[in-house]
Amino acid sequence: MNQPTTSLVHRGFESWVTCDGAPLSVYGVEQHGNKVTCWIASEAGKEFAVHTKMVDRTVTLNVTSRVSVDGAYIEGHVLGTVQPCVAAASKVIGVPLGASSYQKLAFSTLSMSDEDSATKEGAVLATLGTIVVKITRCAVISRYAAPAVDTRVVPDHLKPGKLTVHERAKKLGGHHATLGAIQQVPPGNVASTKEIDPPGTSYVEFEFKYRPKNVLQAQDIIPLERQPTPVPLPEPAKRPRESSTLGNATNTERPVKKAKKPKDEPADEDAAALRARIRSLEARLEARGESVDVKPKIERIHGSRAFENDQVIDLTEDD
């Protein structure tokens, strides 16, 4: 995905907003005639500044660049290529308090209330969340040192803790601009100018509409940041089975297992004892004068019928 740009450019001029020194990305850029608009993500508690630059230095021209925030005029500068004002760029950090000090601009959380004292004025609510740069062609009349004290009246809605919006206004956004820390700067000059463009018009106008980032994402102005898909780890290679090599061997190559003796066959010493016992019985019968016509029946002795050394088994048949 392409990275968003950080500035608006039109008719040889460029403008951008920095927050804590870093340029803010612009989204939803639209152009209608000489006006260009966009959205930027604000962050409560952080200071911001507005920058303007005359990109095309080949034209013979002087302009005034005036910055307004939340509908309140903040400061203006003269840019151009005609003496005595030949500045190429300007930076507005806040409201001038005099020749050498400014009260800096910052984003702040918008307070809401259902009290009757809360702001319901449509003119104020309509301009909340906007930073406007109007560039007008002019002729420089004179230059002089800036006054030691600026006598301008700062609107209440820019003063810290002074703006509370009524809940019925249903003002979406959640942020507004406020004045914060005071910064000292070197003393400067002020120019007296005469406007060339008709009253109420401008040569170029840039408008930055600011909202919290989550609000812009909910409105599909800023795309949601997708988490990277985890890459599956490769499976380890399977080792060849060792038995596969044995499967090709011939029967002669396989180890020959020693045959086990069946458990139900009597041991050699048991069979010899039985034969000796039979001969002993035959000898006793012959000593009594009895003939032995019947051959004794020899039964196979199973392991389940094994006997001890002091036991005897009668193998003769009954009469």
C-alpha positions in Angstrom: 0.0 0.0 0.0 1.3 3.5 -0.9 2.3 5.8 1.9 0.0 8.9 2.3 1.4 12.3 1.5 2.0 14.9 4.2 1.2 18.2 2.3 -1.3 19.9 0.0 0.0 21.5 -3.2 -1.9 23.9 -5.5 -1.0 26.7 -7.9 2.6 26.9 -6.9 2.1 26.8 -3.2 2.4 24.1 -0.6 1.1 23.7 3.0 1.3 21.1 5.7 0.8 20.7 9.5 3.4 19.3 11.9 2.6 17.8 15.3 5.5 17.7 17.8 7.7 18.5 14.9 6.6 15.6 12.6 4.5 16.2 9.5 1.0 14.8 9.6 -0.2 12.6 6.8 -3.2 13.9 4.8 -6.2 11.8 3.9 -9.2 12.2 1.6 -7.7 15.1 -0.4 -10.2 16.9 -2.6 -9.9 19.9 -4.8 -12.7 22.3 -5.8 -11.6 25.2 -7.8 -8.8 27.0 -6.0 -9.6 25.3 -2.6 -8.0 22.0 -1.5 -9.2 20.1 1.6 -8.1 17.1 3.5 -8.2 15.2 6.8 -5.5 14.9 9.4 -5.3 12.9 12.7 -5.0 15.0 15.8 -3.6 13.9 19.2 -4.7 15.6 22.4 -2.0 17.3 24.4 0.4 17.7 21.5 1.5 21.1 20.0 1.1 21.7 16.3 2.3 24.3 13.7 1.2 25.3 10.3 3.6 25.7 7.4 3.3 27.4 4.0 5.8 27.5 1.2 5.9 29.3 -2.2 7.2 26.5 -4.4 7.2 28.4 -7.7 9.8 31.1 -7.5 9.8 31.9 -11.2 6.7 34.2 -10.9 6.8 37.9 -9.9 4.4 37.9 -7.1 3.8 38.7 -3.4 1.1 37.1 -1.3 -0.2 37.1 2.2 -0.6 33.7 3.9 -3.1 34.0 6.8 -3.8 31.1 9.2 -7.1 30.6 11.1 -7.7 27.8 13.6 -11.3 26.8 14.7 -12.5 30.0 13.0 -10.1 32.3 14.9 -7.4 34.3 13.0 -4.0 33.4 14.4 -1.3 35.1 12.3 -0.3 36.1 8.7 3.0 36.3 6.8 4.1 37.8 3.5 5.7 35.6 0.9 6.9 36.4 -2.6 9.6 37.3 -5.0 9.3 41.1 -5.0 11.3 43.3 -2.7 11.2 44.1 0.1 9.4 40.8 1.0 11.0 37.8 -0.6 10.5 35.1 2.0 9.8 31.7 0.5 8.2 30.0 3.5 6.4 30.7 6.8 5.6 28.9 10.0 2.8 29.7 12.4 3.2 28.2 15.9 0.7 30.3 17.8 -0.7 33.7 18.7 1.8 36.5 18.9 1.8 38.2 22.3 4.3 40.9 21.2 7.4 41.4 19.2 9.3 38.4 20.7 6.8 35.9 22.2 4.1 33.5 21.2 1.5 31.4 22.9 1.7 28.1 21.1 -1.1 26.1 19.6 -2.0 22.6 20.8 -4.7 20.0 20.3 -7.0 19.4 23.3 -9.9 17.1 24.2 -13.3 18.7 23.7 -15.4 19.0 26.9 -19.1 18.2 26.7 -21.9 19.2 29.1 -25.7 19.4 29.4 -25.5 22.7 31.3 -27.2 25.7 29.8 -23.9 27.6 29.9 -22.3 25.2 27.4 -21.7 26.5 23.9 -24.5 26.2 21.4 -23.4 28.9 19.0 -23.5 27.5 15.4 -20.8 29.9 14.2 -18.3 28.5 16.7 -19.3 24.8 16.3 -19.2 25.0 12.5 -15.5 25.9 12.5 -14.3 23.6 15.3 -11.8 21.0 14.0 -10.5 23.1 11.1 -7.1 24.7 10.2 -7.4 27.1 7.2 -4.6 28.7 5.2 -5.8 31.5 2.8 -3.3 32.8 0.3 -4.1 36.2 -1.3 -2.2 38.2 -3.8 -1.0 41.6 -2.5 1.2 44.6 -2.9 3.6 45.5 -0.1 3.2 49.1 1.1 5.7 49.3 3.9 7.6 47.4 6.6 8.2 48.3 10.2 9.2 46.8 13.5 6.6 44.7 15.3 4.9 46.3 18.3 6.1 45.4 21.7 2.6 44.2 22.7 0.0 42.6 20.5 -3.4 44.2 21.3 -5.5 41.5 19.6 -8.3 39.9 21.5 -8.0 36.1 21.6 -11.4 34.3 21.3 -12.5 32.6 24.5 -12.8 29.2 22.8 -9.0 29.2 22.2 -8.2 29.8 25.9 -7.5 26.7 28.0 -10.5 25.4 29.9 -12.9 28.0 28.4 -14.7 25.9 25.8 -17.5 23.5 26.7 -19.9 22.2 24.0 -23.5 21.4 24.8 -24.3 17.7 24.4 -27.3 18.5 22.2 -24.9 19.9 19.6 -23.7 16.4 18.9 -20.4 17.7 17.7 -18.4 14.8 16.5 -14.6 14.8 16.7 -13.7 15.1 20.3 -10.8 17.6 19.7 -10.3 21.4 19.5 -7.4 23.8 19.5 -6.2 25.6 22.5 -3.3 27.9 23.5 -0.6 26.6 25.7 3.0 27.2 26.5 4.7 30.6 25.8 7.8 30.6 23.5 10.3 33.4 23.1 11.4 34.3 19.6 13.7 37.0 18.1 11.9 40.3 17.3 10.5 40.6 13.8 9.0 43.1 11.4 5.5 43.7 10.3 4.4 44.5 6.7 1.6 46.7 5.5 -0.1 45.3 2.4 -2.8 46.1 -0.1 -4.9 43.2 -1.4 -5.1 42.6 -5.1 -7.7 39.8 -5.1 -11.3 40.9 -4.6 -12.5 41.1 -1.0 -13.7 37.8 0.4 -11.8 35.8 -2.2 -8.4 34.0 -2.2 -5.9 32.9 -4.7 -5.4 29.6 -3.0 -7.1 28.1 0.1 -6.0 25.0 2.0 -8.2 23.4 4.7 -7.1 20.8 7.1 -9.9 19.1 9.0 -8.6 17.4 12.1 -10.1 14.6 14.2 -8.8 11.9 16.5 -7.3 9.0 14.6 -9.9 6.4 15.8 -12.7 8.7 14.6 -11.2 8.9 11.1 -10.7 5.2 11.1 -14.4 4.6 12.1 -15.4 6.9 9.2 -13.2 4.9 6.7 -11.1 8.0 6.1 -8.0 6.4 7.5 -7.6 2.7 6.7 -7.3 0.4 9.6 -3.9 -0.9 10.4 -3.8 -4.6 9.7 -1.7 -6.9 11.8 0.9 -8.8 9.8 -0.1 -12.4 9.1 2.3 -14.8 10.9 4.4 -16.8 8.5 4.1 -20.5 9.2 7.3 -22.2 10.1 8.4 -24.9 7.6 7.9 -28.5 8.8 11.1 -30.4 9.6 12.1 -32.9 6.9 11.1 -36.5 7.6 14.0 -38.9 8.2 13.9 -42.1 6.1 12.7 -45.1 8.1 15.7 -47.3 9.0 13.6 -50.5 8.6 13.2 -49.8 4.9 16.7 -51.0 4.2 16.1 -54.1 6.2 13.0 -54.9 4.1 15.2 -55.5 1.1 17.4 -58.0 2.9 17.0 -61.7 2.2 16.0 -64.2 4.8 19.5 -65.5 5.1 20.7 -62.0 6.0 18.2 -61.6 8.8 19.3 -62.7 12.3 18.1 -66.1 13.2 16.2 -66.2 16.4 16.9 -69.2 18.7 13.9 -71.4 19.0 12.2 -71.5 22.3 11.3 -74.7 24.0 7.5 -75.1 24.4 6.5 -74.5 28.0 4.2 -77.6 28.1 6.9 -80.2 27.3 8.5 -81.8 30.4 12.2 -81.4 31.0 14.7 -84.1 30.0 15.3 -85.0 33.7 11.6 -85.5 34.2 11.3 -88.1 31.4 14.3 -90.1 32.7 12.8 -90.2 36.1 9.5 -91.6 34.8 11.2 -94.3 32.8 13.2 -95.3 35.9 10.0 -95.4 37.9 8.3 -97.7 35.4 11.2 -100.1 35.4 11.1 -100.2 39.2 7.4 -101.1 39.2 7.9 -103.8 36.6 10.6 -105.4 38.7 8.4 -105.5 41.8 5.6 -107.2 39.9 8.0 -109.9 38.6 9.3 -110.5 42.1 5.7 -111.3 43.2 5.4 -113.8 40.4 2.9 -111.8 38.5 3.3 -111.5 34.7 3.2 -108.2 33.2 0.9 -108.5 30.1 -0.4 -105.0 30.0 1.9 -102.3 28.9 1.7 -99.3 30.9 0.0 -96.3 29.3 2.3 -93.4 29.1 0.6 -90.0 29.2 2.1 -86.7 28.2 2.4 -84.5 31.2 1.4 -81.0 30.6 2.9 -78.0 32.2 -0.4 -77.4 34.1 -0.1 -80.9 35.7 3.5 -80.7 36.8 4.5 -82.3 40.1 7.1 -82.0 42.8 9.9 -84.3 43.5 8.2 -86.1 46.5 5.0 -86.8 44.5 4.2 -90.0 42.5 1.8 -90.7 39.6 0.0 -94.0 39.3 0.0 -94.8 35.6 -1.5 -98.4 35.8 -5.0 -99.1 34.7 -7.7 -100.3 37.1 -8.9 -103.9 36.7 
